[in-house]
Amino acid sequence: MNSILSIATAIYVTIIRIIMLNSNNLQGHLSALFTVSVWSVTYISTKYLLDSFTPIEILFIRFFMAVLALKVIAFGSVGFKPKEQIYFALAGFTGAFLYFFIENSALLFTSAVNVSIILSITPLFTALVTGLFYKDERKINTWFILGFIAAFSGIVLLSTKGADNLSFNPLGDFMAVSAGMVWAFYSVLTRKINSFGYSTPMVTRRCFEYGIIFMLPVMLFNESRFTVSDFTNTVNVINLLFLGLVASAGSFTTWNFAVKKIGAVTAIIYLYLTPVISALAADFFLNERLSLLGWLS
């Protein structure tokens, strides 16, 4: 385990150095790094909570808590300009609702490690979609290409059972790929919303509010399986608080800040770190152990 940790740390530091050679905006890079580090662990929390809650229940509780927290942080209001609200609603639908609903559902059919590795293809989707709307982000440099090749190689190894505990789960893995495509559109919407001039916490809260609205119809048809005791379970409470306060209210705010500072394409490159962090966490918390080949993927 120590050798694996050393390899993972080396990869982590190398990627950070490569990315930071391209920009002097330290705040944006640190925000992206913090966000991805937190999100990489959310697969573990969600996987655990799926024993007690359905995917939509986890999502609803998570973002409801996040909205309450952001109401304390962000006192102002973004107003209600119709054209702006369209973008907020679309961001809430794609980023707060659809992406996480698909991701949570995927974890029912495949492992947390599978999902984290597959979602490393998200930067490619983001670069392509962003390039359609913003000319200044159309350039895909050498480091981006190398990062994508590494990520894609991991997906090939995953699909061909290149590691001991990895297997191809068609439904769950396809859902993970779909989630990555959805996030690409959310990233484009975020960049547009940042141009409105509102504070990042206020923007995040409004997107979450729309996300909850889109969750409600699904909740109505959801067959609940949790009991009161599930909310008194200490581990459940800790995981829900982590997802709601840290991974949602906090990390979405830092992510939107990173996109504002360094752009969607640059920020999304940090997602290449997700498989390394997620695999370490899955190994420690879920005993989803990887062979050496799995780590190389």
Solvent accessible surface area in square Angstrom, and as a share of the most:
residue,aa,sasa,rsa
1,M,110,0.49
2,N,124,0.64
3,S,76,0.49
4,I,35,0.18
5,L,87,0.43
6,S,71,0.46
7,I,67,0.34
8,A,1,0.01
9,T,70,0.41
10,A,57,0.44
11,I,60,0.30
12,Y,52,0.20
13,V,56,0.32
14,T,70,0.41
15,I,34,0.17
16,I,29,0.14
17,R,169,0.62
18,I,39,0.20
19,I,5,0.03
20,M,62,0.28
21,L,138,0.69
22,N,78,0.40
23,S,35,0.22
24,N,157,0.81
25,N,50,0.26
26,L,92,0.46
27,Q,113,0.50
28,G,0,0.00
29,H,1,0.00
30,L,90,0.45
31,S,16,0.10
32,A,0,0.00
33,L,32,0.16
34,F,98,0.41
35,T,0,0.00
36,V,0,0.00
37,S,31,0.20
38,V,17,0.10
39,W,24,0.08
40,S,0,0.00
41,V,43,0.25
42,T,3,0.02
43,Y,11,0.04
44,I,10,0.05
45,S,7,0.05
46,T,0,0.00
47,K,52,0.22
48,Y,80,0.31
49,L,0,0.00
50,L,13,0.06
51,D,120,0.62
52,S,19,0.12
53,F,0,0.00
54,T,13,0.07
55,P,14,0.09
56,I,4,0.02
57,E,3,0.01
58,I,1,0.00
59,L,0,0.00
60,F,45,0.19
61,I,32,0.16
62,R,1,0.00
63,F,0,0.00
64,F,97,0.40
65,M,36,0.16
66,A,0,0.00
67,V,11,0.06
68,L,89,0.45
69,A,23,0.18
70,L,1,0.00
71,K,98,0.42
72,V,105,0.60
73,I,103,0.52
74,A,7,0.05
75,F,179,0.74
76,G,34,0.33
77,S,73,0.47
78,V,4,0.02
79,G,37,0.36
80,F,149,0.62
81,K,121,0.51
82,P,99,0.62
83,K,163,0.69
84,E,21,0.10
85,Q,9,0.04
86,I,103,0.52
87,Y,72,0.27
88,F,0,0.00
89,A,22,0.17
90,L,83,0.41
91,A,0,0.00
92,G,0,0.00
93,F,68,0.28
94,T,17,0.10
95,G,0,0.00
96,A,2,0.02
97,F,15,0.06
98,L,46,0.23
99,Y,21,0.08
100,F,7,0.03
101,F,57,0.24
102,I,26,0.13
103,E,4,0.02
104,N,0,0.00
105,S,13,0.08
106,A,0,0.00
107,L,2,0.01
108,L,86,0.43
109,F,100,0.42
110,T,7,0.04
111,S,23,0.15
112,A,0,0.00
113,V,0,0.00
114,N,1,0.01
115,V,0,0.00
116,S,0,0.00
117,I,3,0.02
118,I,4,0.02
119,L,7,0.03
120,S,3,0.02
121,I,20,0.10
122,T,3,0.01
123,P,0,0.00
124,L,38,0.19
125,F,36,0.15
126,T,0,0.00
127,A,3,0.02
128,L,96,0.48
129,V,18,0.10
130,T,0,0.00
131,G,11,0.10
132,L,132,0.66
133,F,123,0.51
134,Y,44,0.17
135,K,163,0.69
136,D,105,0.54
137,E,20,0.09
138,R,130,0.48
139,K,173,0.73
140,I,59,0.30
141,N,57,0.29
142,T,94,0.55
143,W,109,0.38
144,F,2,0.01
145,I,77,0.39
146,L,89,0.44
147,G,18,0.17
148,F,37,0.15
149,I,94,0.48
150,A,65,0.50
151,A,9,0.07
152,F,96,0.40
153,S,50,0.32
154,G,0,0.00
155,I,23,0.12
156,V,68,0.39
157,L,50,0.25
158,L,1,0.01
159,S,47,0.31
160,T,94,0.55
161,K,132,0.56
162,G,19,0.18
163,A,6,0.05
164,D,127,0.66
165,N,57,0.29
166,L,6,0.03
167,S,44,0.28
168,F,103,0.43
169,N,41,0.21
170,P,87,0.55
171,L,97,0.48
172,G,0,0.00
173,D,6,0.03
174,F,137,0.57
175,M,34,0.15
176,A,0,0.00
177,V,43,0.24
178,S,24,0.16
179,A,0,0.00
180,G,0,0.00
181,M,93,0.42
182,V,20,0.11
183,W,6,0.02
184,A,0,0.00
185,F,98,0.41
186,Y,4,0.01
187,S,0,0.00
188,V,13,0.08
189,L,24,0.12
190,T,3,0.02
191,R,58,0.21
192,K,74,0.31
193,I,1,0.01
194,N,20,0.10
195,S,82,0.53
196,F,49,0.20
197,G,68,0.66
198,Y,41,0.16
199,S,52,0.34
200,T,13,0.08
201,P,31,0.19
202,M,28,0.13
203,V,3,0.01
204,T,1,0.00
205,R,22,0.08
206,R,36,0.13
207,C,5,0.03
208,F,1,0.01
209,E,41,0.19
210,Y,35,0.13
211,G,0,0.00
212,I,22,0.11
213,I,100,0.51
214,F,70,0.29
215,M,0,0.00
216,L,82,0.41
217,P,71,0.45
218,V,48,0.27
219,M,56,0.25
220,L,149,0.74
221,F,183,0.76
222,N,37,0.19
223,E,154,0.69
224,S,63,0.41
225,R,117,0.43
226,F,75,0.31
227,T,77,0.45
228,V,124,0.71
229,S,72,0.46
230,D,25,0.13
231,F,79,0.33
232,T,101,0.59
233,N,63,0.33
234,T,92,0.53
235,V,69,0.40
236,N,4,0.02
237,V,55,0.31
238,I,103,0.53
239,N,22,0.11
240,L,8,0.04
241,L,80,0.40
242,F,48,0.20
243,L,0,0.00
244,G,0,0.00
245,L,79,0.39
246,V,63,0.36
247,A,0,0.00
248,S,0,0.00
249,A,4,0.03
250,G,29,0.28
251,S,0,0.00
252,F,1,0.01
253,T,25,0.15
254,T,37,0.21
255,W,0,0.00
256,N,1,0.01
257,F,58,0.24
258,A,0,0.00
259,V,4,0.02
260,K,88,0.37
261,K,82,0.35
262,I,24,0.12
263,G,12,0.12
264,A,0,0.00
265,V,15,0.08
266,T,35,0.20
267,A,0,0.00
268,I,0,0.00
269,I,22,0.11
270,Y,1,0.00
271,L,21,0.10
272,Y,22,0.08
273,L,0,0.00
274,T,7,0.04
275,P,17,0.11
276,V,17,0.10
277,I,27,0.14
278,S,0,0.00
279,A,2,0.02
280,L,36,0.18
281,A,11,0.08
282,A,0,0.00
283,D,11,0.05
284,F,149,0.62
285,F,127,0.53
286,L,47,0.23
287,N,102,0.52
288,E,26,0.11
289,R,132,0.48
290,L,19,0.09
291,S,27,0.17
292,L,114,0.56
293,L,76,0.38
294,G,3,0.03
295,W,21,0.07
296,L,118,0.59
297,S,22,0.15
